[in-house]
Structures are given as structure tokens and as C-alpha cells.
Amino acid sequence: MCGANRQDAQHVLQDCPLLDDARLKYWPEPREMNQKLYGSALQLGITAEFIYASDLTI
Ligand SMILES: [Zn+2]
């Protein structure tokens, strides 16, 4: 963990500096939080893969 007070969805998906590399891999273009959580099935699949990958590396 990076030491941030809040390890919530916003932090993990958008802000956590430890996940910058993984974030760029899954989202080369920045995406809005609501696209990651409530987007198309494709978007949600990417979000799920990112979360799965981040659990392995934290
Ligand atoms: Zn963090």
C-alpha cells in the first residue's frame, strides 16, 4: 500500500501512485471514474482485470 488514508475505488482506480504503471497499461488514455465503474461491458472487463492485477502487485 502507498500509505494513503483512503484505499477506496477512487484511489485505486484513479490516484494511487503505486498503480501508475498498471493504470497506463490498461488505460493508455485517461478515463473517467464512471466509465471504469459503469461503462460498457468491455470497460468493466478492463476494470476487473486492472483490479485483479493490482491485487497481485500491491
Ligand atoms: Zn495507494
N, CA, C, O and the ligand as a Tripos MOL2 file, in Angstrom:
@<TRIPOS>MOLECULE
protein
  233   231    59     0     0
PROTEIN
NO_CHARGES

@<TRIPOS>ATOM
      1 N           0.8500   -1.2040    0.0000 N.3       1 MET1
      2 CA          0.0000    0.0000    0.0000 C.3       1 MET1
      3 C           0.8850    1.2540    0.0000 C.2       1 MET1
      4 O           2.0320    1.2250    0.4440 O.2       1 MET1
      5 N           0.3340    2.3240   -0.4970 N.am      2 CYS2
      6 CA          1.1340    3.5360   -0.6630 C.3       2 CYS2
      7 C           1.0850    4.4330    0.5540 C.2       2 CYS2
      8 O           1.8180    5.4200    0.6160 O.2       2 CYS2
      9 N           0.2350    4.1170    1.5330 N.am      3 GLY3
     10 CA          0.1490    4.9430    2.7310 C.3       3 GLY3
     11 C          -0.9560    5.9740    2.6870 C.2       3 GLY3
     12 O          -1.1290    6.7290    3.6430 O.2       3 GLY3
     13 N          -1.7100    6.0260    1.6010 N.am      4 ALA4
     14 CA         -2.8270    6.9610    1.5410 C.3       4 ALA4
     15 C          -3.8840    6.5780    2.5840 C.2       4 ALA4
     16 O          -4.0600    5.4040    2.9100 O.2       4 ALA4
     17 N          -4.5670    7.5770    3.0860 N.am      5 ASN5
     18 CA         -5.5720    7.3010    4.1050 C.3       5 ASN5
     19 C          -6.7190    6.4670    3.5540 C.2       5 ASN5
     20 O          -7.2350    5.5650    4.2130 O.2       5 ASN5
     21 N          -7.1010    6.7970    2.3260 N.am      6 ARG6
     22 CA         -8.2630    6.1340    1.7510 C.3       6 ARG6
     23 C          -7.8240    5.1810    0.6610 C.2       6 ARG6
     24 O          -7.2060    5.6080   -0.3150 O.2       6 ARG6
     25 N          -8.1250    3.9130    0.7990 N.am      7 GLN7
     26 CA         -7.8540    2.9380   -0.2600 C.3       7 GLN7
     27 C          -9.2040    2.5420   -0.8590 C.2       7 GLN7
     28 O          -9.5790    1.3700   -0.8480 O.2       7 GLN7
     29 N          -9.9050    3.5040   -1.3630 N.am      8 ASP8
     30 CA        -11.2220    3.2120   -1.9360 C.3       8 ASP8
     31 C         -11.1170    3.1230   -3.4590 C.2       8 ASP8
     32 O         -10.0270    3.2080   -4.0260 O.2       8 ASP8
     33 N         -12.2490    2.9540   -4.0990 N.am      9 ALA9
     34 CA        -12.2400    2.7430   -5.5490 C.3       9 ALA9
     35 C         -11.6230    3.9340   -6.2700 C.2       9 ALA9
     36 O         -10.8320    3.7500   -7.1950 O.2       9 ALA9
     37 N         -11.9640    5.1310   -5.8670 N.am     10 GLN10
     38 CA        -11.4010    6.3270   -6.5000 C.3      10 GLN10
     39 C          -9.8770    6.3010   -6.4170 C.2      10 GLN10
     40 O          -9.1820    6.5690   -7.3970 O.2      10 GLN10
     41 N          -9.3780    5.9750   -5.2360 N.am     11 HIS11
     42 CA         -7.9330    5.9720   -5.0560 C.3      11 HIS11
     43 C          -7.2670    4.9050   -5.9220 C.2      11 HIS11
     44 O          -6.3060    5.1840   -6.6400 O.2      11 HIS11
     45 N          -7.7830    3.6940   -5.8450 N.am     12 VAL12
     46 CA         -7.1640    2.5860   -6.5760 C.3      12 VAL12
     47 C          -7.2610    2.8010   -8.0810 C.2      12 VAL12
     48 O          -6.2820    2.6110   -8.8030 O.2      12 VAL12
     49 N          -8.4290    3.1930   -8.5510 N.am     13 LEU13
     50 CA         -8.6270    3.3050   -9.9970 C.3      13 LEU13
     51 C          -7.9660    4.5410  -10.5890 C.2      13 LEU13
     52 O          -7.4980    4.5050  -11.7270 O.2      13 LEU13
     53 N          -7.9220    5.6350   -9.8330 N.am     14 GLN14
     54 CA         -7.5050    6.8960  -10.4290 C.3      14 GLN14
     55 C          -6.2290    7.4970   -9.8390 C.2      14 GLN14
     56 O          -5.4690    8.1410  -10.5640 O.2      14 GLN14
     57 N          -5.9820    7.3090   -8.5790 N.am     15 ASP15
     58 CA         -4.9880    8.1400   -7.9080 C.3      15 ASP15
     59 C          -3.7280    7.4360   -7.4230 C.2      15 ASP15
     60 O          -2.6540    8.0370   -7.4130 O.2      15 ASP15
     61 N          -3.8400    6.1850   -7.0250 N.am     16 CYS16
     62 CA         -2.7100    5.5640   -6.3210 C.3      16 CYS16
     63 C          -1.4360    5.5860   -7.1670 C.2      16 CYS16
     64 O          -1.4260    5.0470   -8.2730 O.2      16 CYS16
     65 N          -0.3690    6.1970   -6.6650 N.am     17 PRO17
     66 CA          0.8760    6.2720   -7.4400 C.3      17 PRO17
     67 C           1.5180    4.9100   -7.6460 C.2      17 PRO17
     68 O           2.2570    4.7210   -8.6120 O.2      17 PRO17
     69 N           1.2550    3.9690   -6.7700 N.am     18 LEU18
     70 CA          1.8530    2.6370   -6.9310 C.3      18 LEU18
     71 C           1.2770    1.8970   -8.1310 C.2      18 LEU18
     72 O           1.8860    0.9610   -8.6480 O.2      18 LEU18
     73 N           0.1160    2.3220   -8.5610 N.am     19 LEU19
     74 CA         -0.5590    1.6270   -9.6580 C.3      19 LEU19
     75 C          -0.4500    2.3710  -10.9810 C.2      19 LEU19
     76 O          -1.1370    2.0380  -11.9470 O.2      19 LEU19
     77 N           0.4130    3.3770  -11.0220 N.am     20 ASP20
     78 CA          0.5420    4.1610  -12.2630 C.3      20 ASP20
     79 C           0.8930    3.2790  -13.4640 C.2      20 ASP20
     80 O           0.3210    3.4350  -14.5430 O.2      20 ASP20
     81 N           1.8320    2.3550  -13.2700 N.am     21 ASP21
     82 CA          2.2530    1.5130  -14.3910 C.3      21 ASP21
     83 C           1.1080    0.6380  -14.8890 C.2      21 ASP21
     84 O           0.8530    0.5450  -16.0900 O.2      21 ASP21
     85 N           0.4210   -0.0040  -13.9390 N.am     22 ALA22
     86 CA         -0.6970   -0.8650  -14.3190 C.3      22 ALA22
     87 C          -1.8090   -0.0380  -14.9530 C.2      22 ALA22
     88 O          -2.4420   -0.4710  -15.9160 O.2      22 ALA22
     89 N          -2.0450    1.1490  -14.4130 N.am     23 ARG23
     90 CA         -3.1060    2.0100  -14.9350 C.3      23 ARG23
     91 C          -2.8090    2.3780  -16.3910 C.2      23 ARG23
     92 O          -3.7040    2.3610  -17.2370 O.2      23 ARG23
     93 N          -1.5570    2.7080  -16.6750 N.am     24 LEU24
     94 CA         -1.1920    3.0710  -18.0490 C.3      24 LEU24
     95 C          -1.3070    1.8840  -18.9960 C.2      24 LEU24
     96 O          -1.6300    2.0390  -20.1730 O.2      24 LEU24
     97 N          -1.0360    0.6950  -18.4600 N.am     25 LYS25
     98 CA         -1.1210   -0.4920  -19.2940 C.3      25 LYS25
     99 C          -2.5750   -0.7590  -19.6920 C.2      25 LYS25
    100 O          -2.8680   -1.0810  -20.8440 O.2      25 LYS25
    101 N          -3.4740   -0.6200  -18.7210 N.am     26 TYR26
    102 CA         -4.8760   -0.9260  -19.0010 C.3      26 TYR26
    103 C          -5.6170    0.2500  -19.6270 C.2      26 TYR26
    104 O          -6.5420    0.0710  -20.4190 O.2      26 TYR26
    105 N          -5.1940    1.4510  -19.2570 N.am     27 TRP27
    106 CA         -5.8500    2.6490  -19.7890 C.3      27 TRP27
    107 C          -4.7820    3.6070  -20.3040 C.2      27 TRP27
    108 O          -4.4310    4.5640  -19.6130 O.2      27 TRP27
    109 N          -4.2580    3.3670  -21.5060 N.am     28 PRO28
    110 CA         -3.2650    4.2960  -22.0670 C.3      28 PRO28
    111 C          -3.8270    5.7110  -22.1700 C.2      28 PRO28
    112 O          -3.0860    6.6860  -22.0440 O.2      28 PRO28
    113 N          -5.1300    5.8230  -22.3990 N.am     29 GLU29
    114 CA         -5.7870    7.1290  -22.3940 C.3      29 GLU29
    115 C          -6.5410    7.2630  -21.0720 C.2      29 GLU29
    116 O          -7.1990    6.3150  -20.6440 O.2      29 GLU29
    117 N          -6.4570    8.4200  -20.4240 N.am     30 PRO30
    118 CA         -7.1750    8.5960  -19.1570 C.3      30 PRO30
    119 C          -8.6810    8.3810  -19.3240 C.2      30 PRO30
    120 O          -9.2700    8.7740  -20.3310 O.2      30 PRO30
    121 N          -9.2840    7.7550  -18.3250 N.am     31 ARG31
    122 CA        -10.7290    7.5200  -18.3650 C.3      31 ARG31
    123 C         -11.3720    8.0680  -17.1060 C.2      31 ARG31
    124 O         -10.7780    8.0950  -16.0280 O.2      31 ARG31
    125 N         -12.6160    8.5050  -17.2870 N.am     32 GLU32
    126 CA        -13.3730    8.9660  -16.1340 C.3      32 GLU32
    127 C         -13.6750    7.7860  -15.2190 C.2      32 GLU32
    128 O         -13.8300    6.6450  -15.6540 O.2      32 GLU32
    129 N         -13.7490    8.1090  -13.9500 N.am     33 MET33
    130 CA        -14.0990    7.0980  -12.9630 C.3      33 MET33
    131 C         -15.4070    6.3770  -13.3100 C.2      33 MET33
    132 O         -15.5040    5.1580  -13.1710 O.2      33 MET33
    133 N         -16.4050    7.1340  -13.7600 N.am     34 ASN34
    134 CA        -17.6970    6.4800  -14.0020 C.3      34 ASN34
    135 C         -17.6700    5.5850  -15.2310 C.2      34 ASN34
    136 O         -18.4920    4.6760  -15.3470 O.2      34 ASN34
    137 N         -16.7370    5.8260  -16.1550 N.am     35 GLN35
    138 CA        -16.5830    4.8880  -17.2750 C.3      35 GLN35
    139 C         -15.9850    3.5760  -16.7900 C.2      35 GLN35
    140 O         -16.3160    2.5050  -17.2990 O.2      35 GLN35
    141 N         -15.1070    3.6660  -15.8080 N.am     36 LYS36
    142 CA        -14.4580    2.4640  -15.2940 C.3      36 LYS36
    143 C         -15.4260    1.6240  -14.4690 C.2      36 LYS36
    144 O         -15.3220    0.3990  -14.4250 O.2      36 LYS36
    145 N         -16.3670    2.2990  -13.8180 N.am     37 LEU37
    146 CA        -17.2890    1.5740  -12.9330 C.3      37 LEU37
    147 C         -18.6240    1.2620  -13.5890 C.2      37 LEU37
    148 O         -19.2580    0.2550  -13.2730 O.2      37 LEU37
    149 N         -19.0470    2.1190  -14.4950 N.am     38 TYR38
    150 CA        -20.4000    1.9630  -15.0410 C.3      38 TYR38
    151 C         -20.4120    2.0230  -16.5610 C.2      38 TYR38
    152 O         -21.4400    2.3170  -17.1720 O.2      38 TYR38
    153 N         -19.2570    1.7420  -17.1690 N.am     39 GLY39
    154 CA        -19.1700    1.8140  -18.6180 C.3      39 GLY39
    155 C         -19.7000    0.5600  -19.2950 C.2      39 GLY39
    156 O         -20.4630   -0.2100  -18.7110 O.2      39 GLY39
    157 N         -19.2770    0.3740  -20.5450 N.am     40 SER40
    158 CA        -19.6900   -0.7960  -21.3160 C.3      40 SER40
    159 C         -19.1140   -2.0640  -20.7010 C.2      40 SER40
    160 O         -18.2520   -2.0030  -19.8240 O.2      40 SER40
    161 N         -19.5930   -3.2020  -21.1620 N.am     41 ALA41
    162 CA        -19.0620   -4.4830  -20.6760 C.3      41 ALA41
    163 C         -17.5520   -4.5510  -20.9170 C.2      41 ALA41
    164 O         -16.8050   -5.0740  -20.0890 O.2      41 ALA41
    165 N         -17.1180   -4.0240  -22.0460 N.am     42 LEU42
    166 CA        -15.6810   -4.0200  -22.3210 C.3      42 LEU42
    167 C         -14.9330   -3.2070  -21.2670 C.2      42 LEU42
    168 O         -13.9120   -3.6470  -20.7380 O.2      42 LEU42
    169 N         -15.4490   -2.0230  -20.9730 N.am     43 GLN43
    170 CA        -14.8100   -1.1760  -19.9550 C.3      43 GLN43
    171 C         -14.7780   -1.8670  -18.5970 C.2      43 GLN43
    172 O         -13.7710   -1.8220  -17.8910 O.2      43 GLN43
    173 N         -15.8790   -2.4990  -18.2420 N.am     44 LEU44
    174 CA        -15.9340   -3.1580  -16.9360 C.3      44 LEU44
    175 C         -14.9580   -4.3250  -16.8850 C.2      44 LEU44
    176 O         -14.3730   -4.6010  -15.8370 O.2      44 LEU44
    177 N         -14.7780   -5.0150  -18.0150 N.am     45 GLY45
    178 CA        -13.8110   -6.1060  -18.0560 C.3      45 GLY45
    179 C         -12.3940   -5.6030  -17.8160 C.2      45 GLY45
    180 O         -11.6090   -6.2400  -17.1140 O.2      45 GLY45
    181 N         -12.0760   -4.4550  -18.4070 N.am     46 ILE46
    182 CA        -10.7530   -3.8670  -18.1980 C.3      46 ILE46
    183 C         -10.5820   -3.4960  -16.7300 C.2      46 ILE46
    184 O          -9.5270   -3.7320  -16.1410 O.2      46 ILE46
    185 N         -11.6140   -2.9200  -16.1480 N.am     47 THR47
    186 CA        -11.5530   -2.5520  -14.7340 C.3      47 THR47
    187 C         -11.3050   -3.7900  -13.8700 C.2      47 THR47
    188 O         -10.4870   -3.7660  -12.9510 O.2      47 THR47
    189 N         -12.0180   -4.8590  -14.1780 N.am     48 ALA48
    190 CA        -11.8460   -6.0840  -13.3940 C.3      48 ALA48
    191 C         -10.4230   -6.6230  -13.5260 C.2      48 ALA48
    192 O          -9.8250   -7.0610  -12.5430 O.2      48 ALA48
    193 N          -9.8890   -6.5880  -14.7380 N.am     49 GLU49
    194 CA         -8.5220   -7.0760  -14.9310 C.3      49 GLU49
    195 C          -7.5160   -6.2120  -14.1870 C.2      49 GLU49
    196 O          -6.5570   -6.7190  -13.6050 O.2      49 GLU49
    197 N          -7.7390   -4.9150  -14.2120 N.am     50 PHE50
    198 CA         -6.8400   -3.9990  -13.5060 C.3      50 PHE50
    199 C          -6.8520   -4.2840  -12.0080 C.2      50 PHE50
    200 O          -5.7990   -4.3380  -11.3720 O.2      50 PHE50
    201 N          -8.0290   -4.4640  -11.4550 N.am     51 ILE51
    202 CA         -8.1340   -4.7230  -10.0200 C.3      51 ILE51
    203 C          -7.4740   -6.0490   -9.6740 C.2      51 ILE51
    204 O          -6.7830   -6.1630   -8.6610 O.2      51 ILE51
    205 N          -7.6910   -7.0420  -10.5150 N.am     52 TYR52
    206 CA         -7.0650   -8.3360  -10.2900 C.3      52 TYR52
    207 C          -5.5450   -8.1940  -10.3220 C.2      52 TYR52
    208 O          -4.8540   -8.7210   -9.4510 O.2      52 TYR52
    209 N          -5.0280   -7.4870  -11.3150 N.am     53 ALA53
    210 CA         -3.5880   -7.3020  -11.4390 C.3      53 ALA53
    211 C          -3.0350   -6.4910  -10.2670 C.2      53 ALA53
    212 O          -1.9490   -6.7910   -9.7700 O.2      53 ALA53
    213 N          -3.7520   -5.4880   -9.8300 N.am     54 SER54
    214 CA         -3.2420   -4.6460   -8.7450 C.3      54 SER54
    215 C          -3.2130   -5.4070   -7.4280 C.2      54 SER54
    216 O          -2.3470   -5.1460   -6.5930 O.2      54 SER54
    217 N          -4.1180   -6.3240   -7.2240 N.am     55 ASP55
    218 CA         -4.0860   -7.1320   -6.0060 C.3      55 ASP55
    219 C          -2.8120   -7.9670   -5.9520 C.2      55 ASP55
    220 O          -2.2770   -8.2370   -4.8770 O.2      55 ASP55
    221 N          -2.3360   -8.3690   -7.1200 N.am     56 LEU56
    222 CA         -1.1560   -9.2200   -7.1400 C.3      56 LEU56
    223 C           0.1290   -8.4340   -6.9010 C.2      56 LEU56
    224 O           1.1320   -8.9990   -6.4640 O.2      56 LEU56
    225 N           0.1020   -7.1380   -7.1840 N.am     57 THR57
    226 CA          1.3460   -6.3830   -7.1240 C.3      57 THR57
    227 C           1.4620   -5.5080   -5.8860 C.2      57 THR57
    228 O           2.5680   -5.0730   -5.5650 O.2      57 THR57
    229 N           0.4030   -5.2360   -5.1940 N.am     58 ILE58
    230 CA          0.4700   -4.3660   -4.0100 C.3      58 ILE58
    231 C           1.1520   -5.1100   -2.8690 C.2      58 ILE58
    232 O           1.3100   -4.5590   -1.7800 O.2      58 ILE58
    233 ZN         -2.4450    3.9940   -2.8870 Zn       59 ZN59
@<TRIPOS>BOND
     1     1     2 1
     2     2     3 1
     3     3     4 2
     4     3     5 am
     5     5     6 1
     6     6     7 1
     7     7     8 2
     8     7     9 am
     9     9    10 1
    10    10    11 1
    11    11    12 2
    12    11    13 am
    13    13    14 1
    14    14    15 1
    15    15    16 2
    16    15    17 am
    17    17    18 1
    18    18    19 1
    19    19    20 2
    20    19    21 am
    21    21    22 1
    22    22    23 1
    23    23    24 2
    24    23    25 am
    25    25    26 1
    26    26    27 1
    27    27    28 2
    28    27    29 am
    29    29    30 1
    30    30    31 1
    31    31    32 2
    32    31    33 am
    33    33    34 1
    34    34    35 1
    35    35    36 2
    36    35    37 am
    37    37    38 1
    38    38    39 1
    39    39    40 2
    40    39    41 am
    41    41    42 1
    42    42    43 1
    43    43    44 2
    44    43    45 am
    45    45    46 1
    46    46    47 1
    47    47    48 2
    48    47    49 am
    49    49    50 1
    50    50    51 1
    51    51    52 2
    52    51    53 am
    53    53    54 1
    54    54    55 1
    55    55    56 2
    56    55    57 am
    57    57    58 1
    58    58    59 1
    59    59    60 2
    60    59    61 am
    61    61    62 1
    62    62    63 1
    63    63    64 2
    64    63    65 am
    65    65    66 1
    66    66    67 1
    67    67    68 2
    68    67    69 am
    69    69    70 1
    70    70    71 1
    71    71    72 2
    72    71    73 am
    73    73    74 1
    74    74    75 1
    75    75    76 2
    76    75    77 am
    77    77    78 1
    78    78    79 1
    79    79    80 2
    80    79    81 am
    81    81    82 1
    82    82    83 1
    83    83    84 2
    84    83    85 am
    85    85    86 1
    86    86    87 1
    87    87    88 2
    88    87    89 am
    89    89    90 1
    90    90    91 1
    91    91    92 2
    92    91    93 am
    93    93    94 1
    94    94    95 1
    95    95    96 2
    96    95    97 am
    97    97    98 1
    98    98    99 1
    99    99   100 2
   100    99   101 am
   101   101   102 1
   102   102   103 1
   103   103   104 2
   104   103   105 am
   105   105   106 1
   106   106   107 1
   107   107   108 2
   108   107   109 am
   109   109   110 1
   110   110   111 1
   111   111   112 2
   112   111   113 am
   113   113   114 1
   114   114   115 1
   115   115   116 2
   116   115   117 am
   117   117   118 1
   118   118   119 1
   119   119   120 2
   120   119   121 am
   121   121   122 1
   122   122   123 1
   123   123   124 2
   124   123   125 am
   125   125   126 1
   126   126   127 1
   127   127   128 2
   128   127   129 am
   129   129   130 1
   130   130   131 1
   131   131   132 2
   132   131   133 am
   133   133   134 1
   134   134   135 1
   135   135   136 2
   136   135   137 am
   137   137   138 1
   138   138   139 1
   139   139   140 2
   140   139   141 am
   141   141   142 1
   142   142   143 1
   143   143   144 2
   144   143   145 am
   145   145   146 1
   146   146   147 1
   147   147   148 2
   148   147   149 am
   149   149   150 1
   150   150   151 1
   151   151   152 2
   152   151   153 am
   153   153   154 1
   154   154   155 1
   155   155   156 2
   156   155   157 am
   157   157   158 1
   158   158   159 1
   159   159   160 2
   160   159   161 am
   161   161   162 1
   162   162   163 1
   163   163   164 2
   164   163   165 am
   165   165   166 1
   166   166   167 1
   167   167   168 2
   168   167   169 am
   169   169   170 1
   170   170   171 1
   171   171   172 2
   172   171   173 am
   173   173   174 1
   174   174   175 1
   175   175   176 2
   176   175   177 am
   177   177   178 1
   178   178   179 1
   179   179   180 2
   180   179   181 am
   181   181   182 1
   182   182   183 1
   183   183   184 2
   184   183   185 am
   185   185   186 1
   186   186   187 1
   187   187   188 2
   188   187   189 am
   189   189   190 1
   190   190   191 1
   191   191   192 2
   192   191   193 am
   193   193   194 1
   194   194   195 1
   195   195   196 2
   196   195   197 am
   197   197   198 1
   198   198   199 1
   199   199   200 2
   200   199   201 am
   201   201   202 1
   202   202   203 1
   203   203   204 2
   204   203   205 am
   205   205   206 1
   206   206   207 1
   207   207   208 2
   208   207   209 am
   209   209   210 1
   210   210   211 1
   211   211   212 2
   212   211   213 am
   213   213   214 1
   214   214   215 1
   215   215   216 2
   216   215   217 am
   217   217   218 1
   218   218   219 1
   219   219   220 2
   220   219   221 am
   221   221   222 1
   222   222   223 1
   223   223   224 2
   224   223   225 am
   225   225   226 1
   226   226   227 1
   227   227   228 2
   228   227   229 am
   229   229   230 1
   230   230   231 1
   231   231   232 2
@<TRIPOS>SUBSTRUCTURE
     1 MET1         2 RESIDUE 1 A MET
     2 CYS2         6 RESIDUE 1 A CYS
     3 GLY3        10 RESIDUE 1 A GLY
     4 ALA4        14 RESIDUE 1 A ALA
     5 ASN5        18 RESIDUE 1 A ASN
     6 ARG6        22 RESIDUE 1 A ARG
     7 GLN7        26 RESIDUE 1 A GLN
     8 ASP8        30 RESIDUE 1 A ASP
     9 ALA9        34 RESIDUE 1 A ALA
    10 GLN10       38 RESIDUE 1 A GLN
    11 HIS11       42 RESIDUE 1 A HIS
    12 VAL12       46 RESIDUE 1 A VAL
    13 LEU13       50 RESIDUE 1 A LEU
    14 GLN14       54 RESIDUE 1 A GLN
    15 ASP15       58 RESIDUE 1 A ASP
    16 CYS16       62 RESIDUE 1 A CYS
    17 PRO17       66 RESIDUE 1 A PRO
    18 LEU18       70 RESIDUE 1 A LEU
    19 LEU19       74 RESIDUE 1 A LEU
    20 ASP20       78 RESIDUE 1 A ASP
    21 ASP21       82 RESIDUE 1 A ASP
    22 ALA22       86 RESIDUE 1 A ALA
    23 ARG23       90 RESIDUE 1 A ARG
    24 LEU24       94 RESIDUE 1 A LEU
    25 LYS25       98 RESIDUE 1 A LYS
    26 TYR26      102 RESIDUE 1 A TYR
    27 TRP27      106 RESIDUE 1 A TRP
    28 PRO28      110 RESIDUE 1 A PRO
    29 GLU29      114 RESIDUE 1 A GLU
    30 PRO30      118 RESIDUE 1 A PRO
    31 ARG31      122 RESIDUE 1 A ARG
    32 GLU32      126 RESIDUE 1 A GLU
    33 MET33      130 RESIDUE 1 A MET
    34 ASN34      134 RESIDUE 1 A ASN
    35 GLN35      138 RESIDUE 1 A GLN
    36 LYS36      142 RESIDUE 1 A LYS
    37 LEU37      146 RESIDUE 1 A LEU
    38 TYR38      150 RESIDUE 1 A TYR
    39 GLY39      154 RESIDUE 1 A GLY
    40 SER40      158 RESIDUE 1 A SER
    41 ALA41      162 RESIDUE 1 A ALA
    42 LEU42      166 RESIDUE 1 A LEU
    43 GLN43      170 RESIDUE 1 A GLN
    44 LEU44      174 RESIDUE 1 A LEU
    45 GLY45      178 RESIDUE 1 A GLY
    46 ILE46      182 RESIDUE 1 A ILE
    47 THR47      186 RESIDUE 1 A THR
    48 ALA48      190 RESIDUE 1 A ALA
    49 GLU49      194 RESIDUE 1 A GLU
    50 PHE50      198 RESIDUE 1 A PHE
    51 ILE51      202 RESIDUE 1 A ILE
    52 TYR52      206 RESIDUE 1 A TYR
    53 ALA53      210 RESIDUE 1 A ALA
    54 SER54      214 RESIDUE 1 A SER
    55 ASP55      218 RESIDUE 1 A ASP
    56 LEU56      222 RESIDUE 1 A LEU
    57 THR57      226 RESIDUE 1 A THR
    58 ILE58      230 RESIDUE 1 A ILE
    59 ZN59       233 GROUP 0 **** ****
